[in-house]
Amino acid sequence: MTAKIGGITFTSGDLISCYINSTFIENGRIEILSRGSAFSHGKAYICHNNSAEDGERFDKTYGYRYTWAFTFEANSSLIRGGELRNLVKIPFEPKENVRVESQILNFLELNDIPVHIFYYQLGVFNEYDNYHLSDDPEMIKLSSSSKNKKVEIKLGRLMRQFISAYNEKSDTKFEINDAWVESIHNKWVSFRNGTNLNIEFLKGQDILMGYNSANYFTGNNTLHKSCMTNKFNYLSLYTENPNQVELAIIKNNDKIIARALVWTTIEGKRLLDRSYFVYDWLNDYINKKCVELGIGLMSDECLGIVQLEKHDFKEYPYVDSFYNFDKATGRLIYFGANKNLRRLRNTNGTID
């Protein structure tokens, strides 16, 4: 069966790549169950081998272990739900046992560069299946697991050759030019040197910037799904206590890609709360950055108390860790709750 999905015509059995949630599916196949119509949505399955996205089961799997269902609007660019993105048809044979170092993949994701081009025989660098960081921050290292071949090349140049070869045969085109290649090169060097993803700390009314979805990098992970995103009226507890509450943020190209609250306890200890992010690897990244700055991580073994300077508000936020609330004294307590304490665990501005 054939159907137009997201502006691309697919036929059941086509080789595809896509993201399901934050999981990259490099070599999957699509099975179209129904095309849809003006009155009903179409339905299809992604068949793949990644256990992290084991969804609704379907009998026809093309030899893959897992299937994941989604719906789409017929002859429309709209794919229902935000879990599936970057679905493309692959007109190339896949490479076997490709390994791309995580930092390279992270950089490509942040800059909307198609990750899947590493995993197919494009006609250039076909013999290389391993891509690693080089000691030279301008370069990446390519090697072959079956031949004694190694080469180092600038990432921007490699992307130019990969994408140009991909564009020759693919229905999905990626625009590149000299300015783009130079920009990618400069961003890669900054990424390797750790100068492009700096941590910032917001206080007071500036905290609202970190909860405004208009300031977020594109994606569909915990940052966008946070229950307090755009709930500015509930956040006075944060904005009115600048000595006890900060918001740590990580930016990419002036857009927020991760955020986490930082609490200051009565002992003067700063503790990092749960982080929200657009890519899973950013959880470890923001933790690492904060630990380097002397900020501790939350632990089930610790007892923390935050004494708020202002605590009488009309509405309150949902709080991940310091949610036990002594409304009489204005204290937030992490761990060691008792029946006399209120709880900041509602998403509608109220407290229990």
Backbone torsions as a table, in degrees:
resi	resn	phi	psi	omega
1	MET	NA	146.6	-179.2
2	THR	-118.4	143.1	177.1
3	ALA	-153.9	152.8	175.8
4	LYS	-94.1	117.4	-176.0
5	ILE	-127.6	123.3	179.5
6	GLY	59.9	29.5	178.7
7	GLY	85.9	0.0	-179.5
8	ILE	-119.1	137.4	177.7
9	THR	-85.2	120.9	179.9
10	PHE	-114.6	150.0	172.6
11	THR	-121.3	140.7	178.4
12	SER	-50.7	131.2	-178.3
13	GLY	98.6	-9.4	179.1
14	ASP	-60.8	140.6	172.1
15	LEU	-73.7	132.6	-175.6
16	ILE	-137.5	165.3	164.5
17	SER	-134.3	156.6	-178.7
18	CYS	-171.2	175.0	167.1
19	TYR	-109.6	132.5	167.6
20	ILE	-113.4	115.3	-168.3
21	ASN	56.1	-122.6	178.7
22	SER	-104.3	10.7	-177.1
23	THR	-94.2	125.8	178.4
24	PHE	-86.2	124.9	176.0
25	ILE	-102.7	106.0	-172.3
26	GLU	-87.0	-32.8	-178.5
27	ASN	-135.9	90.7	177.4
28	GLY	-127.1	179.0	174.0
29	ARG	-133.7	154.3	-177.8
30	ILE	-107.6	138.5	173.3
31	GLU	-122.5	118.7	-177.0
32	ILE	-94.7	118.9	-178.3
33	LEU	-86.7	-39.9	178.2
34	SER	-152.0	146.1	-177.6
35	ARG	-78.4	-26.3	-172.6
36	GLY	84.2	174.3	-179.8
37	SER	-152.5	-171.3	177.9
38	ALA	-65.8	-17.2	-174.7
39	PHE	-113.6	-6.1	-178.4
40	SER	-148.7	153.6	178.6
41	HIS	-80.7	149.6	171.2
42	GLY	-81.1	162.8	-179.8
43	LYS	-136.3	140.1	179.3
44	ALA	-146.5	167.5	179.7
45	TYR	-126.2	141.4	168.9
46	ILE	-98.9	120.8	177.4
47	CYS	-98.7	129.0	-172.6
48	HIS	-158.1	-177.9	-176.9
49	ASN	-121.4	21.4	-178.7
50	ASN	-102.6	112.1	-174.4
51	SER	-65.0	-18.9	-178.8
52	ALA	-65.8	-22.4	-177.9
53	GLU	-123.3	56.1	177.1
54	ASP	-86.3	101.0	-173.7
55	GLY	-107.7	-146.5	-179.2
56	GLU	-58.5	130.3	-174.8
57	ARG	-80.2	148.5	176.3
58	PHE	-144.2	143.0	-171.9
59	ASP	-66.4	-40.2	-176.0
60	LYS	-86.2	110.3	-173.1
61	THR	-118.8	-3.7	-177.8
62	TYR	58.1	27.6	178.7
63	GLY	88.0	-1.9	177.4
64	TYR	-83.3	162.9	-175.4
65	ARG	-89.4	-25.6	-172.5
66	TYR	-131.2	154.3	174.5
67	THR	-132.1	153.3	-179.2
68	TRP	-141.9	123.5	-173.4
69	ALA	-94.2	149.8	172.1
70	PHE	-150.8	162.6	177.1
71	THR	-118.1	159.8	-177.1
72	PHE	-149.7	158.9	176.5
73	GLU	-89.7	130.8	-175.9
74	ALA	-59.0	134.2	176.7
75	ASN	53.8	36.5	-178.5
76	SER	-133.2	160.6	176.3
77	SER	-84.1	-1.1	-173.4
78	LEU	-89.2	121.1	169.9
79	ILE	-102.1	126.6	-173.3
80	ARG	-67.3	134.8	-180.0
81	GLY	81.4	159.7	-177.0
82	GLY	-100.4	3.6	-174.1
83	GLU	-73.8	-31.1	-177.8
84	LEU	-102.5	130.6	178.5
85	ARG	-150.9	164.0	178.7
86	ASN	54.1	41.8	177.6
87	LEU	-78.0	119.9	-179.5
88	VAL	-135.3	150.1	176.4
89	LYS	-89.2	136.8	-174.5
90	ILE	-107.5	116.2	179.5
91	PRO	-92.9	20.8	-176.6
92	PHE	-123.7	157.8	173.2
93	GLU	-77.7	140.9	-179.5
94	PRO	-74.1	150.6	168.6
95	LYS	-82.0	156.1	178.2
96	GLU	-99.2	141.8	170.6
97	ASN	55.5	43.3	178.0
98	VAL	-74.6	136.5	176.5
99	ARG	-126.8	121.9	177.7
100	VAL	-121.3	123.3	-177.4
101	GLU	-58.4	141.7	-171.3
102	SER	-57.7	-37.3	-178.8
103	GLN	-64.0	-33.4	176.6
104	ILE	-67.2	-45.5	178.3
105	LEU	-62.0	-41.1	178.9
106	ASN	-60.4	-43.6	179.6
107	PHE	-63.7	-43.1	179.7
108	LEU	-61.9	-42.7	179.1
109	GLU	-60.2	-45.9	-177.2
110	LEU	-64.2	-23.6	-175.9
111	ASN	-112.7	18.8	175.7
112	ASP	52.7	39.2	175.6
113	ILE	-95.8	132.0	-175.2
114	PRO	-62.4	110.0	-177.4
115	VAL	-65.0	-33.0	-170.6
116	HIS	-66.0	-16.1	-177.3
117	ILE	-66.2	-17.0	177.3
118	PHE	-72.7	-19.1	-166.5
119	TYR	-102.7	11.3	-176.0
120	TYR	-133.5	158.2	178.7
121	GLN	-84.1	95.6	-173.9
122	LEU	-89.2	-10.6	-175.8
123	GLY	99.9	-6.7	174.3
124	VAL	-128.8	137.0	-179.2
125	PHE	54.7	32.9	-178.6
126	ASN	-61.2	-30.8	-174.8
127	GLU	-76.3	-10.5	-177.1
128	TYR	-98.7	131.8	179.9
129	ASP	-128.8	3.6	177.0
130	ASN	-125.3	129.6	-177.8
131	TYR	-127.3	116.6	-173.6
132	HIS	-130.0	164.6	173.5
133	LEU	-68.1	144.2	174.9
134	SER	-99.7	160.3	173.1
135	ASP	-65.3	-25.4	175.5
136	ASP	-86.5	116.2	-175.1
137	PRO	-63.6	-12.9	178.1
138	GLU	-84.1	-14.4	-168.4
139	MET	-117.6	162.7	164.2
140	ILE	-125.6	157.1	-173.4
141	LYS	-108.2	126.9	177.8
142	LEU	-107.9	139.4	176.7
143	SER	-146.3	162.6	179.8
144	SER	-112.5	133.6	178.8
145	SER	-80.4	-15.0	-177.8
146	SER	-108.7	-15.3	-179.8
147	LYS	-130.7	156.5	178.6
148	ASN	-84.6	69.7	-176.8
149	LYS	-130.7	133.5	176.8
150	LYS	-141.3	148.8	176.3
151	VAL	-155.5	149.9	173.5
152	GLU	-115.4	142.2	-175.1
153	ILE	-150.7	150.0	175.4
154	LYS	-67.9	139.7	-176.2
155	LEU	-60.4	-41.8	-179.8
156	GLY	-60.1	-41.6	179.0
157	ARG	-66.4	-41.7	178.2
158	LEU	-61.6	-43.1	-179.9
159	MET	-64.4	-37.9	177.9
160	ARG	-59.7	-46.3	-177.2
161	GLN	-70.3	-41.9	178.3
162	PHE	-61.4	-51.4	-174.3
163	ILE	-69.0	-37.4	177.6
164	SER	-61.5	-42.9	178.0
165	ALA	-66.5	-38.7	179.5
166	TYR	-65.0	-43.8	-177.5
167	ASN	-63.2	-26.2	-177.7
168	GLU	-64.8	-30.3	-174.7
169	LYS	-118.3	-12.8	-173.0
170	SER	-93.5	147.6	172.9
171	ASP	-71.5	-24.3	178.8
172	THR	-94.2	119.2	-176.6
173	LYS	-105.6	141.5	175.8
174	PHE	-117.0	124.8	-177.4
175	GLU	-78.8	130.4	175.5
176	ILE	-139.2	150.8	175.1
177	ASN	-154.0	-179.7	-176.4
178	ASP	-60.9	-39.8	-179.6
179	ALA	-64.5	-39.0	179.4
180	TRP	-64.8	-44.3	-179.6
181	VAL	-61.4	-43.4	179.5
182	GLU	-65.0	-40.2	179.5
183	SER	-63.3	-43.7	179.4
184	ILE	-63.1	-40.5	178.3
185	HIS	-60.2	-48.3	-178.5
186	ASN	-64.2	-40.8	178.9
187	LYS	-65.8	-38.1	179.2
188	TRP	-63.8	-43.4	179.0
189	VAL	-62.6	-42.8	177.5
190	SER	-63.5	-40.2	178.7
191	PHE	-62.1	-45.8	179.2
192	ARG	-64.0	-36.1	-178.4
193	ASN	-83.9	-3.1	177.9
194	GLY	72.0	26.5	-176.8
195	THR	-105.3	-0.6	-176.6
196	ASN	-104.6	-17.0	-178.9
197	LEU	-118.7	71.4	-179.0
198	ASN	-87.2	154.1	178.3
199	ILE	-94.5	139.1	176.4
200	GLU	-124.0	155.6	178.4
201	PHE	-123.3	124.3	-179.3
202	LEU	-104.3	144.4	176.8
203	LYS	-133.4	161.4	175.3
204	GLY	59.9	-141.6	-177.2
205	GLN	-64.2	-21.6	178.8
206	ASP	-63.0	-22.5	178.9
207	ILE	-58.7	-31.3	-178.9
208	LEU	-60.7	-27.6	176.7
209	MET	-58.7	-35.8	-177.6
210	GLY	-76.7	-10.8	178.1
211	TYR	-109.7	6.3	-179.9
212	ASN	-95.1	114.1	-175.8
213	SER	-62.9	-20.1	177.5
214	ALA	-65.5	-19.4	-179.8
215	ASN	-95.0	3.5	-174.4
216	TYR	-89.9	147.0	169.4
217	PHE	-68.7	149.7	-178.5
218	THR	-62.4	149.7	179.4
219	GLY	156.2	-176.7	-179.0
220	ASN	-147.6	55.0	-178.5
221	ASN	-118.7	-156.1	-170.9
222	THR	-63.3	-29.2	-179.8
223	LEU	-61.8	-47.5	-177.9
224	HIS	-73.5	-26.4	-176.7
225	LYS	-93.2	-1.1	-179.6
226	SER	-56.7	134.4	-176.2
227	CYS	-69.7	-14.3	179.8
228	MET	-100.7	-0.7	177.0
229	THR	-60.6	128.7	179.7
230	ASN	67.0	11.6	177.2
231	LYS	-96.9	61.9	-171.2
232	PHE	-63.0	-33.3	-177.6
233	ASN	-66.5	-19.2	-177.1
234	TYR	-91.4	-3.8	-166.1
235	LEU	-101.9	13.8	-179.1
236	SER	-60.2	-33.0	178.0
237	LEU	-55.8	-34.8	178.6
238	TYR	-80.5	-47.8	-172.1
239	THR	-73.1	-25.0	-176.6
240	GLU	-94.8	5.6	179.4
241	ASN	-131.1	64.8	-174.7
242	PRO	-65.5	-19.5	179.4
243	ASN	-85.7	-11.6	-178.7
244	GLN	-116.8	-20.9	-173.8
245	VAL	-131.8	127.8	172.2
246	GLU	-128.2	163.0	174.2
247	LEU	-121.8	115.8	175.1
248	ALA	-82.8	131.8	178.3
249	ILE	-132.1	149.8	171.2
250	ILE	-117.2	133.2	-179.4
251	LYS	-115.9	151.7	169.8
252	ASN	-134.6	120.8	-177.6
253	ASN	52.4	44.8	177.1
254	ASP	68.3	11.3	176.0
255	LYS	-115.4	141.1	-178.0
256	ILE	-74.3	130.2	178.2
257	ILE	-115.4	-11.3	176.6
258	ALA	-159.9	147.9	175.1
259	ARG	-148.2	153.9	176.5
260	ALA	-160.4	140.7	176.1
261	LEU	-73.5	145.7	173.7
262	VAL	-121.8	120.9	-178.4
263	TRP	-102.6	144.8	172.6
264	THR	-110.1	119.2	-175.2
265	THR	-82.9	175.2	-179.6
266	ILE	-65.6	-20.1	176.9
267	GLU	-86.2	-1.6	-178.8
268	GLY	86.7	6.7	179.9
269	LYS	-82.8	134.4	176.3
270	ARG	-96.6	130.0	-176.3
271	LEU	-126.5	134.5	179.7
272	LEU	-88.1	127.3	178.5
273	ASP	-86.7	-173.2	179.2
274	ARG	-57.3	140.8	178.9
275	SER	-100.9	152.0	176.0
276	TYR	-121.7	138.7	-167.3
277	PHE	-153.7	165.8	178.1
278	VAL	-96.7	-20.2	174.4
279	TYR	-133.5	141.4	-172.7
280	ASP	-56.6	-37.0	-175.7
281	TRP	-65.6	-17.4	180.0
282	LEU	-71.2	-19.4	175.7
283	ASN	-61.9	-49.5	177.5
284	ASP	-67.1	-33.3	-177.5
285	TYR	-65.2	-47.8	-178.2
286	ILE	-70.1	-33.9	175.0
287	ASN	-61.0	-45.9	-178.6
288	LYS	-62.5	-45.3	-179.3
289	LYS	-61.7	-41.8	-178.5
290	CYS	-70.3	-39.9	177.8
291	VAL	-61.7	-38.7	178.1
292	GLU	-61.8	-25.8	179.9
293	LEU	-94.2	8.2	177.5
294	GLY	84.9	14.4	179.0
295	ILE	-93.1	128.3	-177.6
296	GLY	-82.2	161.4	176.6
297	LEU	-98.2	148.6	178.6
298	MET	-64.8	143.3	-179.7
299	SER	-142.4	142.8	178.6
300	ASP	-66.4	-14.9	-178.8
301	GLU	-88.1	-9.0	-174.6
302	CYS	-103.5	152.7	174.1
303	LEU	-111.5	120.1	-178.9
304	GLY	-122.4	140.9	178.2
305	ILE	-129.7	129.3	176.2
306	VAL	-113.6	124.4	177.5
307	GLN	-97.2	106.7	-180.0
308	LEU	-74.3	143.7	175.0
309	GLU	-81.6	-34.3	175.0
310	LYS	-127.2	132.7	-175.2
311	HIS	-144.6	-1.4	-179.3
312	ASP	-98.4	98.6	-177.6
313	PHE	-125.6	159.5	178.3
314	LYS	-72.4	-37.5	-178.6
315	GLU	-134.0	154.1	-174.9
316	TYR	-131.6	154.9	178.1
317	PRO	-83.6	161.4	164.0
318	TYR	-73.2	128.8	-176.1
319	VAL	-116.6	132.6	-175.6
320	ASP	-73.5	-45.6	-172.0
321	SER	-118.4	-53.1	-179.0
322	PHE	-85.7	57.9	-173.6
323	TYR	-95.1	-12.0	175.7
324	ASN	-77.0	120.1	-165.9
325	PHE	-123.8	119.6	171.5
326	ASP	-93.0	96.7	-172.6
327	LYS	-67.3	-25.2	-179.3
328	ALA	-70.5	-39.2	-175.9
329	THR	-102.9	-15.5	-177.2
330	GLY	79.2	27.1	179.3
331	ARG	-100.3	136.9	171.1
332	LEU	-105.4	134.6	-174.3
333	ILE	-125.4	129.8	174.4
334	TYR	-104.0	118.6	-179.8
335	PHE	75.9	144.9	178.1
336	GLY	81.0	40.5	-179.4
337	ALA	-70.7	156.8	172.6
338	ASN	-140.4	170.6	-171.5
339	LYS	-67.4	-14.9	-178.6
340	ASN	-85.0	-5.2	-177.2
341	LEU	-97.6	145.1	172.1
342	ARG	-80.8	169.0	-177.9
343	ARG	-131.2	128.7	177.7
344	LEU	-94.1	77.0	-174.4
345	ARG	-132.5	18.9	178.0
346	ASN	-105.6	149.7	-178.6
347	THR	-99.4	4.8	-178.2
348	ASN	-111.0	15.7	176.8
349	GLY	90.8	-6.7	-178.1
350	THR	-94.7	169.9	176.2
351	ILE	-125.5	151.4	178.9
352	ASP	-81.6	NA	NA
